[in-house]
Each structure stands twice: as C-alpha cells, then as structure tokens.
Amino acid sequence: MHNKQKGKFFGPTNNEIKFKKYRRSIYVSKSIKKGEKSTTNNLKIIRPAYGLHPKYFDRVVGKISKNNIKLGTPLKKSFIK
C-alpha cells in the first residue's frame, strides 16, 4: 500500500487510513444495470471513503456501467466506461 521511491513516500499515512471512514466518496444509491448510464438519481456522495472521491462526481454522471452494480456499492473507476 505504501510506495517508496528514492526516499519519497507516496500514499496515505497510517494516521490518514484511520480517518478514511469519516471522509466521503461516491456510492451507488440505486442499482445500475450493465450498459445503463449513471445519473444523479443513482449515485450519492456519502461516508465512508471507499469509493471515488466526490470531486469526480460530475465526471462520472452520464458514464456507462461495464457491469451490474448493486445498491450500496462504493463506485470505482473500473466500474464505468
């Protein structure tokens, strides 16, 4: 999880990982079928931060689902085209 390159640290610190549950991310609020577009009606920004960062919300709205995505699933970049 932690990447080191020539003495530089990339990624969250152990302390940041503890607080991930208090951050927000994009979740599926209504099941999305394969080939269906994501909309503001089937996506929601909630806690914890296990999905895409909320700053990507506008970018993922209108994207097509690669597979069926169940309600309550944290949205990942790999789930959409």
Residue, then its C-alpha position, 0 to 999 in steps of 0.5 A: m500500500h505504501n510506495k517508496q521511491k528514492g526516499k519519497f513516500f507516496g500514499p496515505t499515512n497510517n494516521e490518514i487510513k484511520f480517518k478514511k471512514y469519516r471522509r466521503s466518496i461516491y456510492v451507488s444509491k440505486s442499482i445500475k444495470k450493465g450498459e445503463k448510464s449513471t445519473t444523479n438519481n443513482l449515485k450519492i456522495i456519502r461516508p465512508a471513503y471507499g469509493l471515488h472521491p466526490k470531486y469526480f462526481d460530475r465526471v462520472v454522471g452520464k458514464i456507462s456501467k461495464n457491469n451490474i452494480k448493486l445498491g450500496t456499492p462504493l463506485k470505482k473507476s473500473f466500474i464505468k466506461 
